[in-house]
Amino acid sequence: MIDTIIFNDIIHGLFVLILGTAALIITQRSLTSLFNIYAAQSLILAVMAIVLFIEYGTLNLLFIAILTLAVKTIFIPLFLHKVLKRISVKRDLQFMFLSPASSILISAILIFVVYLFFTNIAGDLFADRLILLVGVIGIALALMGMMVIFSRKRVITKTVGYLTMENGVLLFSLFMAEMPFIIEILIVLDLLMIIVLSAVLAFGIDSGMEEFHKKLNRLGIWIED
Amino acid sequence: MNWNMILYTVLNTAFVLLFAPLLVSLIKKVKAMCQGRRGTPLLQTYFQLFKLFKKEIIYSDNSSFIMRISPYLNIAFLLVASIFIPIVFIPAQESGFGNIILFLYLMVCARFFMALSGLDAGSTFGGMGSSREMTIASIIEPTTLMACAAIAFILKTTNIPEMFGTVLDGSILQYPTLFLVPSSLFIILIVETARVPVDNPETHLELTMVHEAMILEQSGPKLALMELSYGIKQLILMALLINILFPWGMATDATAAGILISIASFIVKALILAVVMGVFESFFAKIRFFRLPDFFMIAFFLSFATIVFELLS
């Protein structure tokens, strides 16, 4: 058990850091730092799980922390860096639909809209202000990940967007409900599969989605258009 | 207006005037050392100001009275703004004094006259500098307003001395959301003082310069006033950041010991921040002009997030 005020402060501080990393993921162009930021974000989540473990003493949380640390801060970024070495691109300069500045603006609006939604529509569900904060930040993080997926052109950046979304969901689940540990493991396994598949399948991972479709067309895998 | 207030005004203004040039040269020195040079002596900016004050003033034939009065207006606006930021001690409340919105408007007025004087001489460089400055200003002003709104919202006051007093009384731990503000204030500081990712303060010779282009036509004592007001602007923005984040050591009443301690602690904190700024500047290359909004937007996002955080906690 930690003192409640200090506990709240630590959690708030970690939330601040998570939002900062999310803003950087949206705007960052260099792929190397994109992966490093993702690793940092996962590390913050792991730290948060450990703080929660110390506060509540649920063993599940400790396991989640260890799993996050091992897979998301060490393995996945390492793997992505390895993929990056193979392919020729070092930067993702192309943005579709949104410029970085406008996507940052939109994500600020997203946070506010999620906040309005949670307080007005689902306000009664959240007796605790902290849980409300977690809900807002978690969902907003997932939505921001979604925005990265559609506003970036490179497949490898889209993958990072997907990973960010998953981080948002993990954040949500850390506080919201006691999720069975086995489901957590399954999610992480899914993540690993997606990373490996997107790297192996997308031999054109260095190209944009459109070229990738063309390559699949050539192989006869992609049928429509 | 009581004696306390007069003492405060005199001391604070004197301190700002005396200390501002030192920070300018310290940042230059840190940058030089990062590049492996020895750099100019720490008192160089004082020597330079002294030298400029002894020189004659030359105006372009095309220039009007704007050119002649703008250095005075500029430094006057910034000195009044500097009174709003307590450094030596936190004075008792006076009505109409220390409002953060008025503070922002004073800064904007200074910027406006600087841009006008850049245009006034009719030289190409000056006009370009002013045009760029106003472009940057139109993007950074909403961010600055948002950051100040966030601080005011968290501390429940728009009065700057009262803000410092509130943070000083409680620990920063009482306001965990305040952790978000310094990063946006730091970005604002970098932009307002025309430092590297945005502008390069080192040179008059680059086509991309902003701040230096506007004061290109000034000469002699007028140039010295412009450079001094640049130093003051930098110092008061640094003081705003320092006193919100690390207010420890500030005196709340006008005793000799308290004033000495708060001056000494402020000098230490400001020197550390100046070193940080110098190192930060050395790490970055100048951002392309049209990519600057991305940089500002991060500050905007963080300030906005601060407000939402505060709504939630």
Interface residues (C-beta under 8 A of the other chain):
Chain A: I5 I6 N8 D9 H12 G13 F15 V16 L19 G20 A23 L24 T27 S99 P100 A101 I104 L105 S107 A108 I111 F112 Y115 R129 L130 L132 L133 V136
Chain B: L173 P176 T177 F179 L180 S183 P293 D294 F296 M297 I298 F300 F301 L302 F304 A305 V308 F309 L311 L312 S313
